[in-house]
Amino acid sequence: MATTNVINLAEDSNGKNTAFQIGLAAEDRFLRIYPGRVSDRCGAKQLLARTFCVTRYWQPTRPLIWILLCSVLLLSGCGRLLYRVKTPVPQTYVPNPLELPPVADDFVWLQVVDVVDDYFHVQRERPVQNHPGLVMEGRLDTSYRVGASIFEPWRKDSTKGFERWQSTLQSIRRRATVFVRPNGTGYQIEVVVQKELEDTNRGMEATEGLASRRNDGTVERSNDVLPSTQTTLGWIPLGRDATLEQSILQDIQGRITKADRKKILHH
């Protein structure tokens, strides 16, 4: 159809075949670069003014659509690969337990409590004692805390990447236990963070776990109230959260080993 329009246009141009030749050459060049269906929707004046005026459109084929859908499904299922890519690796690895230099025992304990309080609520504590006549291990236990989601960036109990996304999509809770052991004149600090997943009787909006009454028999009145919400059966241990342990240890090490910054009004 495009070739016919070009020929008719050329015959109306004072018998000259220049427009006809230009139109065919432009159309052949266009077809070689962009193969597909061609439709000429241009007027005679536009064709004479421009080298060629061909409008075309491209429609995706069915195999291409299937390829795109398979690619999207493949990428959405690569959760472990995204975890490796998105989860930031700590700049420096801190050994757990961590060896600390000789400092005052009360100073060490205050720094440990202050750091852990930024992540969890301290439930109970037993300060470390490192004196010539008394040596006692210190221990700090925290209460369980539901993991921070991506909508709570100010909370530090869920590290960036996989841990924060998992706490957003699942019911995750954590608690920490910190041991401070005297090691000669120095100290050895061990941080243990346990992570657990909530185990419920059914899904949040599911109905397969609900009891149902029969309506095909004699009417029976019952005052029993059927549970309308899910019930927590327990918590499934998921092991230790190594990334959060590293974050806590690095904070403790920085507070004890690095000198305080000079303040503007410090005298």
CORCORCOR-V786125 format. One record per pair of residues at least 12 apart in sequence whose ideal C-beta (glycine too) atoms are under 7 Angstrom apart, sorted by the first residue. I is the first residue (numbers start at 1). GAP is how many residues later the second one is. Records with the same first field share a line. If there is no record, write none. Layout:
BEGIN
I: GAP / GAP
END
This chain:
BEGIN
1: 38 / 39
2: 25 / 36 / 37 / 38 / 52
5: 35
6: 14 / 17 / 18
7: 13
9: 35 / 38
12: 32
13: 35
19: 28 / 29
22: 29
23: 24 / 29
26: 25 / 26
27: 25 / 27
30: 22 / 24
34: 22
36: 20 / 22
37: 19
38: 16 / 18
39: 16 / 17
40: 14
41: 14
42: 13
83: 78 / 79
86: 75 / 76
87: 74 / 75
88: 72 / 73
90: 156
94: 152 / 155 / 156 / 159
96: 94 / 95 / 149 / 153
97: 91 / 92 / 93
98: 91 / 151 / 155
99: 84 / 87 / 89
100: 86 / 87 / 89 / 156
101: 85 / 156
102: 83 / 84
103: 153
105: 23 / 24 / 25
108: 20 / 72 / 79 / 148
109: 18 / 19 / 29 / 71
111: 141 / 144 / 145
112: 28 / 66 / 68 / 77 / 140
113: 12 / 27
115: 133 / 136 / 137 / 140
116: 24 / 26 / 60 / 62 / 132
118: 38
119: 37 / 38 / 57 / 129
120: 22 / 23 / 25 / 37 / 55 / 56
121: 21 / 22 / 24
122: 18 / 20
123: 18 / 19 / 20
124: 17
125: 15
126: 12 / 13
128: 52 / 54
130: 52
135: 47
137: 42 / 43 / 44
138: 42
139: 40
140: 38
141: 36
142: 33 / 34
143: 32
144: 29 / 31
145: 12 / 28 / 29 / 30
146: 27
147: 20 / 25 / 26 / 27
148: 16 / 19
149: 15 / 18 / 19
150: 14 / 15 / 18
157: 17 / 87
159: 84 / 85 / 88
163: 78 / 80
170: 27
171: 26 / 27
172: 23 / 25
173: 23 / 62
174: 19 / 20 / 21 / 67
175: 19
176: 15 / 16 / 17 / 72
177: 15
178: 13
189: 63
191: 54 / 57 / 58
192: 48
193: 47 / 48 / 51 / 52
194: 43 / 46
195: 43 / 44 / 45 / 46
196: 39 / 40 / 41 / 42
197: 38 / 39 / 41
198: 34 / 37
199: 34 / 35 / 36 / 37
200: 30 / 31 / 32 / 33
201: 29 / 30 / 32
202: 28
204: 26
210: 16
211: 15
END
